[in-house]
Amino acid sequence: MNAPLKTHKAIPLQMPGLKRLLSYQRTWLRGDVLAGVTVAAYLIPQCMAYGELAGVEPVVGLWAILPPMIIYTLLGSSPQLSVGPESTTAVMTAAAIAPLIAAHGGNYASFASLLALMVGVVCIIGYIPRLGFLADLLSKPILTGYMAGVAVIMITGQLGKIGGIDIEANTVFGEVGEFLSQLNRIHWPTLILATLVLFFLFTIQRRFRTAPGPLLAVLLATAAVALFNLDERGVAVVGEIPAGLPQFALPSLSVQDFLPLVASAIGIAIVGYSDNVLTARAFANRNHYKIDANQELLALGTSNLGNGLMQGFPISSSGSRTVIGDSLGSKTQVFSLVALVVVVLVLLFLRPLLAQFPKAALGAIVIYAATKLIEIPEFIRLRQFRRSEFFLALITTVGVLLTDILIGVGVAVGLSVIDLFARVARPHDAVLGEVPGLPGLHDIEDWEGAKTIPGLVIYRYDAPLCFANAENFKRRALEAIEAEAVPVEWFVLNTEAIAEVDITAIDTLAELQSELAARNITFAMVRVKQDLYIQLKRSQLLQKIGNERIYLTLHTAIAGFSERDRHSSSKVVGLDK
């Protein structure tokens, strides 16, 4: 008889956003509309600035907000996240494409659209095997350092725009050096305009946190251009904007164009998704709801696919726009749909006004946004909490500045993994003893006057045992025995933190047991979990240790030691579940 074919359970397509819209409550409408209009006022100049930062025409920054607003509203798991162009993915896009254009030429806009498609595909590929957990590899210190590095890159990338000079360098130090070498060529009307815009933005932020500062700044700067004829005096403006909305278009590029962008797409997907999840989680915790990390991969992936097909570039989420929406009472993604309508109306009817936006003002907005990414208080908090995490943040920042930004992504992920591996490979350990006047057993290093039970070492190793730390465990266990003033008769391994072991750890435990037996020291284990017990049994190490030397609690292990001369009373007391 033929065996039945195995079928794989497909991942159902979920639309949490659509479900939320279908159960919409009227009481949410006022907050969503107010948040949507305000966010639109904020994002119009911001997204135009990010379009320029990404290396495309400023209007493409507005085009790139349209597909994500619709797609994320249906597929996203966060009711408040504002998805669209943002600083990090914009600067990573420029870093990925600019060298290819310089070396081989080509259509920059087509490269940007292709990169958005590739980022979307990477995210969707990650969604299918449920790889959302990989975002956890980017720890807080790594992200803090990484974002600070990106912020510096953003700032130096705008030096030419705010100074009115051409800068050809594409590295941080090259841009700074070239800017300083051309101070005598600075276009002062441009620099003064950018400085005033920056001053205005910081002042508005300090006094009116929910006001659409970027919009007001750009409108005032545009008015100054018209009033003083600054464009005729050399102040660059956005210029003519194509009529209408973005059109469906497949990037017309070859396989040779595709291959160099693969690593860039993966890097942008990792950083963009991490930003998405971290921002969504922050607001979910604040407002007491949950998000689906894996669903965010699908939502971000399809949003980027939409942008790739509609002449856009890679996008992620915007923390600043999400903050504004939250502060004004956004409850659902209806606020994004309201913002979408406002942006479409602006593109259809206010193009002449957008064309007069001075590029120096857009550069100032990018610098303003970049300053928010450098979290000096967070660096101070990391230093106060643990120096190693502070240095991880600094190393990541320097790594991003000294290397290509995509290599910086690899450095960030690599450091996160190394940090995790180091904690597993060299964990905390403790010898447990009695503290006068305090019930229970405690780490003797933590309490003055703590003493071990003479002849007994109860040793705790605070990590799962595996190939990475097996030798470290054995060495420190033997050192704990040697540190005892009274000859040790029993060594009891407290396994409360050891949920499982690998074969290397099994062999190391067997070696330790043999060495201790040769020294007439009994090896026992306490607080053994059921999974660990099964592994010990399968490996036959349990038979070597002796079933009677496995204890449920510290109390029963101490009792077994106290009755060590009466072997008949030693027995299995039970196992943790």
CORGIGI-V566087 format. One record per residue. N is the residue number from 1. D_CENTER is the distance of its C-alpha to the mean C-alpha in Angstrom with 1 decimal. Layout:
N;D_CENTER  N;D_CENTER
//
This chain:
1;51.8  2;48.7  3;45.4  4;43.3  5;40.3  6;36.9  7;34.7  8;30.9  9;29.6  10;27.9  11;24.7  12;26.2  13;24.9  14;23.7  15;23.8  16;22.6  17;22.8  18;26.4  19;27.4  20;26.3  21;28.4  22;31.3  23;31.4  24;31.0  25;32.8  26;34.8  27;33.8  28;30.3  29;31.7  30;32.5  31;29.0  32;27.4  33;30.0  34;29.7  35;25.9  36;26.2  37;28.8  38;27.1  39;23.7  40;25.8  41;27.6  42;24.3  43;22.7  44;25.8  45;25.9  46;22.2  47;21.7  48;24.8  49;23.4  50;20.2  51;22.6  52;24.4  53;21.3  54;20.6  55;24.2  56;25.8  57;28.3  58;27.1  59;28.4  60;26.0  61;23.2  62;25.2  63;25.9  64;22.2  65;21.7  66;24.5  67;23.5  68;20.0  69;21.7  70;24.1  71;22.1  72;19.2  73;21.9  74;23.4  75;20.5  76;17.6  77;17.2  78;16.4  79;19.6  80;18.2  81;15.2  82;16.5  83;15.5  84;16.9  85;16.9  86;14.5  87;14.4  88;11.7  89;12.8  90;16.3  91;16.4  92;15.0  93;17.7  94;20.3  95;19.4  96;19.8  97;22.9  98;24.9  99;25.9  100;27.1  101;29.2  102;30.6  103;31.6  104;32.9  105;33.1  106;32.4  107;31.2  108;27.9  109;27.4  110;28.0  111;25.4  112;22.8  113;23.8  114;23.8  115;20.3  116;19.2  117;21.2  118;19.7  119;16.1  120;17.5  121;19.3  122;16.4  123;14.4  124;17.8  125;18.6  126;15.4  127;16.5  128;20.0  129;19.4  130;16.7  131;13.8  132;11.3  133;10.9  134;9.4  135;5.8  136;7.0  137;7.7  138;4.9  139;6.9  140;7.5  141;10.0  142;8.2  143;5.8  144;9.1  145;11.1  146;9.4  147;9.6  148;13.1  149;14.1  150;13.3  151;15.3  152;18.2  153;18.3  154;18.5  155;21.2  156;23.3  157;23.1  158;25.0  159;27.7  160;30.0  161;29.8  162;30.4  163;33.1  164;34.8  165;35.0  166;33.9  167;31.4  168;31.2  169;28.8  170;25.3  171;23.8  172;22.9  173;26.0  174;28.1  175;27.5  176;28.2  177;31.3  178;32.6  179;32.1  180;34.1  181;36.7  182;37.4  183;37.7  184;41.3  185;40.3  186;38.0  187;38.9  188;39.4  189;39.5  190;36.0  191;34.7  192;36.4  193;35.1  194;31.4  195;32.0  196;33.6  197;30.7  198;28.2  199;30.6  200;31.0  201;27.3  202;26.7  203;29.9  204;29.1  205;25.7  206;27.6  207;30.4  208;29.3  209;25.6  210;25.9  211;28.1  212;27.1  213;27.2  214;26.2  215;28.8  216;31.5  217;30.8  218;31.1  219;34.2  220;35.8  221;35.1  222;36.5  223;39.5  224;40.0  225;40.0  226;42.6  227;44.7  228;44.9  229;44.8  230;41.9  231;41.2  232;44.7  233;44.0  234;41.1  235;38.1  236;36.0  237;35.2  238;33.2  239;36.4  240;37.6  241;35.1  242;35.8  243;37.5  244;36.0  245;32.7  246;30.7  247;32.5  248;31.5  249;31.4  250;30.4  251;29.3  252;32.4  253;31.0  254;32.2  255;30.6  256;30.8  257;28.5  258;26.1  259;25.6  260;24.3  261;21.4  262;20.1  263;17.9  264;16.6  265;16.0  266;13.9  267;11.8  268;11.5  269;10.8  270;7.9  271;6.2  272;8.0  273;7.2  274;3.5  275;5.1  276;7.9  277;7.2  278;6.0  279;8.9  280;11.1  281;10.9  282;11.8  283;14.8  284;15.7  285;16.2  286;18.1  287;20.3  288;20.8  289;19.8  290;17.6  291;15.3  292;15.2  293;11.9  294;14.0  295;15.9  296;12.9  297;12.9  298;16.6  299;16.5  300;14.1  301;16.2  302;19.5  303;18.6  304;18.0  305;21.2  306;23.0  307;22.1  308;23.2  309;26.5  310;27.1  311;26.9  312;23.3  313;20.3  314;16.6  315;14.8  316;11.7  317;11.8  318;13.3  319;12.7  320;16.1  321;18.0  322;16.5  323;17.7  324;21.1  325;21.6  326;20.9  327;23.3  328;25.9  329;25.9  330;24.0  331;24.3  332;23.6  333;22.6  334;26.2  335;25.0  336;23.2  337;26.5  338;28.5  339;26.3  340;26.9  341;30.6  342;30.7  343;28.9  344;31.4  345;34.3  346;33.3  347;33.0  348;36.4  349;38.3  350;36.8  351;36.3  352;38.9  353;37.1  354;33.7  355;35.7  356;36.7  357;33.3  358;33.4  359;30.7  360;30.7  361;29.5  362;26.6  363;25.7  364;26.0  365;23.6  366;21.0  367;21.7  368;21.6  369;18.2  370;17.0  371;18.5  372;16.3  373;13.1  374;15.0  375;14.8  376;17.9  377;18.4  378;15.1  379;16.3  380;19.6  381;18.2  382;16.5  383;19.9  384;21.8  385;19.9  386;19.8  387;20.6  388;18.8  389;15.4  390;16.6  391;17.8  392;14.5  393;13.0  394;16.2  395;16.4  396;13.1  397;14.4  398;17.7  399;16.5  400;14.9  401;18.2  402;20.6  403;19.3  404;18.6  405;15.2  406;14.5  407;15.7  408;13.3  409;10.4  410;12.6  411;13.2  412;9.7  413;9.4  414;13.1  415;12.9  416;10.5  417;13.1  418;15.9  419;15.1  420;15.0  421;18.1  422;19.8  423;19.6  424;21.2  425;23.7  426;24.9  427;24.5  428;26.6  429;30.1  430;33.0  431;36.8  432;37.9  433;41.0  434;43.0  435;42.7  436;46.0  437;45.8  438;42.4  439;42.3  440;40.3  441;39.1  442;36.6  443;35.1  444;38.1  445;35.9  446;34.7  447;38.2  448;41.3  449;44.3  450;42.4  451;44.3  452;44.0  453;46.8  454;49.3  455;49.2  456;45.9  457;42.3  458;39.6  459;36.4  460;32.9  461;30.0  462;26.7  463;24.8  464;25.6  465;28.2  466;27.4  467;28.3  468;25.8  469;27.5  470;30.9  471;32.9  472;31.1  473;32.1  474;35.6  475;36.2  476;34.9  477;36.9  478;40.0  479;39.4  480;39.3  481;42.7  482;44.2  483;43.3  484;45.6  485;49.0  486;50.7  487;50.8  488;48.2  489;49.6  490;46.6  491;42.9  492;40.8  493;37.2  494;35.1  495;32.6  496;30.8  497;27.4  498;28.5  499;27.9  500;28.6  501;29.8  502;30.1  503;33.4  504;32.9  505;32.5  506;35.6  507;37.6  508;36.6  509;37.6  510;40.9  511;41.5  512;40.9  513;43.2  514;45.9  515;45.7  516;46.1  517;48.9  518;50.7  519;50.6  520;51.8  521;48.5  522;47.5  523;44.0  524;42.6  525;39.4  526;38.4  527;36.0  528;35.5  529;33.4  530;34.9  531;32.5  532;33.1  533;36.8  534;36.9  535;35.3  536;37.8  537;40.6  538;39.6  539;39.5  540;42.9  541;41.6  542;42.5  543;46.1  544;46.1  545;44.7  546;46.9  547;46.1  548;47.8  549;45.3  550;42.4  551;42.0  552;40.3  553;40.1  554;40.5  555;43.8  556;45.2  557;44.2  558;46.0  559;48.9  560;49.0  561;49.2  562;51.9  563;54.0  564;53.3  565;57.1  566;57.6  567;55.8  568;57.1  569;55.0  570;51.7  571;50.0  572;46.7  573;45.7  574;42.9  575;39.2  576;36.0  577;34.6
//
